[in-house]
């Protein structure tokens, strides 16, 4: 178990989160692909799309971080972009073949 947690920690620390400056994103799908999807769309972290998650809760976690997940500063994604992303995640369809989480 400890080895799995260390491996997960190393993966998360090395994740190439390539956030742009706030206000320069082209839309929520671009934000997802450049940041969230690296883990949440690859089986490293739970898939979020298609789960009808509460947008306010999603935005709060993205802004403040969670265990193993970075917080995204307002200089990286502004509040309006974050709200748009959280609504997009809530309404996005379940991916055709969602990867299974790494165990």
C-alpha positions as CSV (number, residue, x, y, z in Angstrom):
1,X,0.0,0.0,0.0
2,X,2.8,2.4,0.9
3,X,4.5,1.7,-2.4
4,X,1.3,2.5,-4.3
5,X,1.0,5.8,-2.4
6,X,4.6,6.7,-3.1
7,X,4.1,5.9,-6.8
8,X,0.9,7.9,-7.0
9,X,2.7,10.8,-5.2
10,X,5.5,10.7,-7.7
11,X,3.1,10.7,-10.6
12,X,1.2,13.6,-9.2
13,X,4.3,15.6,-8.5
14,X,5.6,15.0,-12.0
15,X,2.2,15.8,-13.7
16,X,2.8,18.4,-16.4
17,X,0.0,20.7,-15.4
18,X,0.5,23.5,-17.9
19,X,-1.8,26.2,-16.7
20,X,-1.9,29.3,-18.7
21,X,-2.6,32.7,-17.3
22,X,-6.1,33.4,-16.2
23,X,-8.2,34.9,-19.0
24,X,-6.2,33.2,-21.8
25,X,-8.1,29.9,-21.9
26,X,-10.1,29.1,-25.0
27,X,-12.9,27.4,-23.0
28,X,-13.6,24.7,-20.4
29,X,-12.6,21.8,-22.6
30,X,-9.2,23.3,-23.2
31,X,-8.8,23.8,-19.5
32,X,-9.8,20.2,-18.9
33,X,-7.4,18.8,-21.5
34,X,-4.5,20.9,-20.3
35,X,-4.9,20.4,-16.5
36,X,-7.7,18.1,-15.1
37,X,-7.7,15.5,-17.8
38,X,-4.0,14.6,-17.2
39,X,-5.1,12.7,-14.1
40,X,-8.9,12.6,-14.1
41,X,-9.0,11.3,-17.7
42,X,-6.2,8.9,-17.5
43,X,-7.2,6.6,-14.6
44,X,-4.8,8.2,-12.0
45,X,-7.7,10.0,-10.3
46,X,-11.4,9.4,-10.4
47,X,-13.2,10.3,-13.7
48,X,-15.3,13.4,-13.0
49,X,-17.2,13.7,-16.3
50,X,-20.7,12.3,-16.5
51,X,-21.1,12.1,-12.7
52,X,-23.3,15.3,-12.4
53,X,-21.1,16.7,-9.7
54,X,-22.1,19.9,-7.9
55,X,-20.3,22.7,-9.8
56,X,-19.7,24.7,-6.7
57,X,-18.1,21.8,-4.9
58,X,-15.9,21.0,-8.0
59,X,-14.8,24.7,-8.2
60,X,-14.0,24.8,-4.5
61,X,-11.8,21.7,-4.7
62,X,-10.1,23.0,-7.8
63,X,-9.4,26.3,-6.2
64,X,-8.3,24.9,-2.9
65,X,-6.8,21.6,-3.8
66,X,-7.3,18.2,-2.2
67,X,-5.0,15.4,-1.0
68,X,-2.8,14.6,-4.0
69,X,-4.3,17.4,-6.2
70,X,-2.9,20.8,-6.7
71,X,-4.9,24.0,-6.0
72,X,-5.3,26.3,-9.0
73,X,-4.6,29.9,-8.3
74,X,-6.7,32.8,-9.6
75,X,-3.6,33.8,-11.7
76,X,-3.9,30.4,-13.5
77,X,-7.6,30.2,-13.9
78,X,-9.9,33.1,-12.9
79,X,-13.2,32.6,-11.1
80,X,-15.3,32.9,-14.3
81,X,-13.2,30.3,-16.1
82,X,-13.3,28.0,-13.1
83,X,-17.1,28.3,-12.8
84,X,-17.4,27.6,-16.5
85,X,-15.1,24.5,-16.2
86,X,-17.1,23.2,-13.2
87,X,-20.4,23.5,-15.0
88,X,-18.8,21.8,-18.1
89,X,-17.6,18.9,-15.9
90,X,-21.1,18.5,-14.4
91,X,-22.7,18.3,-17.9
92,X,-20.0,16.5,-19.8
93,X,-21.0,13.1,-21.1
94,X,-19.4,10.0,-19.6
95,X,-16.4,9.2,-21.8
96,X,-16.9,6.2,-24.1
97,X,-14.2,4.2,-22.5
98,X,-13.3,5.7,-19.1
99,X,-9.9,4.4,-17.8
100,X,-10.0,2.4,-14.6
101,X,-8.2,4.0,-11.6
102,X,-4.7,2.7,-10.9
103,X,-4.7,0.6,-7.8
